[in-house]
Amino acid sequence: MKYICLGNTTSDPIERHFGQYKKLSGGDYFMSCRQFLETEKKIRLKKLFQSSNLNLAGIFRVLKEEDQSFENEI
């Protein structure tokens, strides 16, 4: 292979992800590290809701069970 046609690749998923950062941080172009981490937590929580059949109470119940099992191991 002598060359790669970059027109066939897309950066839409990356642009969409960073667009979510900008949107969830209040539209600021420049974000602090704290805003970046808080926004990443929001995005992951949103994906967790979308990928599971649990509601908010169900997710808290799962997290509480995880904490209890971790404490029992210690």
Phi, psi and omega per residue, in radians:
M1 nan 2.169 -3.098
K2 -1.672 -0.443 -3.129
Y3 -2.665 2.829 3.094
I4 -2.122 2.256 3.101
C5 -1.447 1.784 -3.079
L6 -1.210 -0.247 3.094
G7 -1.168 -0.303 3.131
N8 -1.519 -0.199 3.090
T9 -1.673 2.737 -3.123
T10 -2.306 2.554 3.100
S11 -1.905 0.261 -3.100
D12 -1.001 -0.777 3.123
P13 -1.045 -0.694 3.127
I14 -1.178 -0.777 3.135
E15 -1.123 -0.641 3.113
R16 -1.136 -0.732 -3.128
H17 -1.120 -0.805 3.130
F18 -1.245 -0.452 3.018
G19 -1.137 -0.634 3.072
Q20 -1.145 -0.695 3.076
Y21 -0.989 -0.857 -3.099
K22 -1.109 -0.748 -3.114
K23 -1.143 -0.804 -3.083
L24 -1.336 -0.245 3.102
S25 -1.694 0.239 3.079
G26 1.546 0.309 3.098
G27 1.448 0.098 3.122
D28 -1.250 2.344 3.109
Y29 -1.314 -0.671 3.127
F30 -1.777 2.145 -3.099
M31 -1.984 2.574 3.029
S32 -1.432 2.930 3.099
C33 -1.058 -0.684 -3.141
R34 -1.105 -0.791 3.108
Q35 -1.075 -0.693 3.133
F36 -1.064 -0.832 -3.120
L37 -1.178 -0.717 3.114
E38 -1.117 -0.687 3.132
T39 -1.180 -0.686 3.108
E40 -1.097 -0.675 3.084
K41 -1.096 -0.730 3.122
K42 -1.096 -0.751 -3.133
I43 -1.119 -0.761 -3.140
R44 -1.159 -0.683 3.107
L45 -1.133 -0.706 3.105
K46 -1.078 -0.752 3.109
K47 -1.149 -0.612 3.097
L48 -1.102 -0.766 3.091
F49 -1.076 -0.751 -3.087
Q50 -1.212 -0.586 -3.053
S51 -1.562 -0.199 -3.132
S52 -2.004 2.840 3.092
N53 -1.659 0.236 -3.106
L54 -1.555 2.642 2.978
N55 -1.649 -3.054 -3.081
L56 -1.053 -0.743 3.132
A57 -1.098 -0.682 3.129
G58 -1.137 -0.700 3.125
I59 -1.182 -0.716 3.078
F60 -1.095 -0.647 3.122
R61 -1.116 -0.761 3.121
V62 -1.106 -0.771 3.129
L63 -1.112 -0.666 3.121
K64 -1.151 -0.721 3.098
E65 -1.100 -0.681 3.102
E66 -1.094 -0.762 3.132
D67 -1.097 -0.736 -3.134
Q68 -1.146 -0.728 3.126
S69 -1.166 -0.600 3.089
F70 -1.159 -0.733 3.128
E71 -1.151 -0.622 3.127
N72 -1.181 -0.523 3.126
E73 -1.267 -0.462 -3.109
I74 -1.407 nan nan
